[in-house]
């Protein structure tokens, strides 16, 4: 049986969220641009630090799963499908 690491759970949660977002109707999507690491933790009940989730999401963005917006100064980085 596979061991599900914290990073595995983060990847799964992010991909599930992306699928849920893509399955919503366009009018609803346009009112919701992306999500932050903190929002993913809250929405999916992840037991991981914000730093770990952000690092994992940045890796996913580097690999083309998400685009990033913001994150400069005190602004939260948004991950966009």
One Martini backbone bead per residue (centre of mass of N, CA, C, O) as a GRO file, in nm:
protein
   81
    1UNK     BB    1   0.098   0.035   0.020
    2UNK     BB    2   0.071   0.359   0.001
    3UNK     BB    3   0.225   0.648   0.100
    4UNK     BB    4   0.076   0.943   0.235
    5UNK     BB    5   0.191   1.232   0.209
    6UNK     BB    6   0.163   1.558   0.251
    7UNK     BB    7   0.221   1.629  -0.046
    8UNK     BB    8   0.013   1.439  -0.165
    9UNK     BB    9  -0.233   1.582  -0.031
   10UNK     BB   10  -0.187   1.853  -0.167
   11UNK     BB   11  -0.205   1.769  -0.458
   12UNK     BB   12  -0.487   1.649  -0.441
   13UNK     BB   13  -0.635   1.905  -0.342
   14UNK     BB   14  -0.556   2.086  -0.585
   15UNK     BB   15  -0.678   1.907  -0.809
   16UNK     BB   16  -0.963   1.902  -0.697
   17UNK     BB   17  -1.008   2.207  -0.706
   18UNK     BB   18  -0.964   2.243  -1.007
   19UNK     BB   19  -1.197   2.060  -1.094
   20UNK     BB   20  -1.423   2.211  -0.948
   21UNK     BB   21  -1.374   2.481  -1.095
   22UNK     BB   22  -1.415   2.369  -1.390
   23UNK     BB   23  -1.722   2.264  -1.316
   24UNK     BB   24  -1.808   2.538  -1.302
   25UNK     BB   25  -1.960   2.806  -1.382
   26UNK     BB   26  -1.860   3.092  -1.528
   27UNK     BB   27  -1.999   3.305  -1.343
   28UNK     BB   28  -1.867   3.190  -1.085
   29UNK     BB   29  -1.563   3.199  -1.169
   30UNK     BB   30  -1.526   3.513  -1.219
   31UNK     BB   31  -1.557   3.559  -0.890
   32UNK     BB   32  -1.303   3.344  -0.886
   33UNK     BB   33  -0.970   3.346  -0.941
   34UNK     BB   34  -0.842   3.196  -0.680
   35UNK     BB   35  -0.592   3.065  -0.449
   36UNK     BB   36  -0.465   3.001  -0.143
   37UNK     BB   37  -0.301   2.823   0.082
   38UNK     BB   38  -0.498   2.882   0.317
   39UNK     BB   39  -0.757   2.803   0.164
   40UNK     BB   40  -0.680   2.508   0.111
   41UNK     BB   41  -0.660   2.425   0.400
   42UNK     BB   42  -0.956   2.494   0.472
   43UNK     BB   43  -1.118   2.344   0.241
   44UNK     BB   44  -0.943   2.050   0.288
   45UNK     BB   45  -0.818   1.995   0.576
   46UNK     BB   46  -0.521   2.044   0.615
   47UNK     BB   47  -0.215   1.902   0.772
   48UNK     BB   48  -0.041   2.192   0.722
   49UNK     BB   49   0.165   2.421   0.650
   50UNK     BB   50   0.183   2.704   0.473
   51UNK     BB   51   0.470   2.658   0.368
   52UNK     BB   52   0.425   2.375   0.248
   53UNK     BB   53   0.193   2.448   0.059
   54UNK     BB   54   0.337   2.668  -0.100
   55UNK     BB   55   0.571   2.495  -0.203
   56UNK     BB   56   0.396   2.292  -0.357
   57UNK     BB   57   0.247   2.500  -0.538
   58UNK     BB   58   0.504   2.609  -0.671
   59UNK     BB   59   0.580   2.345  -0.804
   60UNK     BB   60   0.322   2.322  -0.970
   61UNK     BB   61   0.368   2.587  -1.123
   62UNK     BB   62   0.644   2.510  -1.250
   63UNK     BB   63   0.485   2.253  -1.398
   64UNK     BB   64   0.184   2.390  -1.499
   65UNK     BB   65  -0.081   2.367  -1.310
   66UNK     BB   66  -0.023   2.672  -1.234
   67UNK     BB   67  -0.074   3.001  -1.173
   68UNK     BB   68   0.052   3.321  -1.073
   69UNK     BB   69  -0.061   3.581  -0.837
   70UNK     BB   70   0.122   3.789  -0.684
   71UNK     BB   71   0.315   3.813  -0.373
   72UNK     BB   72   0.366   4.110  -0.305
   73UNK     BB   73   0.453   4.179  -0.019
   74UNK     BB   74   0.141   4.143   0.154
   75UNK     BB   75   0.046   3.975  -0.073
   76UNK     BB   76  -0.128   3.715  -0.176
   77UNK     BB   77  -0.091   3.425  -0.333
   78UNK     BB   78  -0.224   3.313  -0.636
   79UNK     BB   79  -0.387   3.024  -0.763
   80UNK     BB   80  -0.430   2.942  -1.111
   81UNK     BB   81  -0.605   2.753  -1.361
   0.00000   0.00000   0.00000
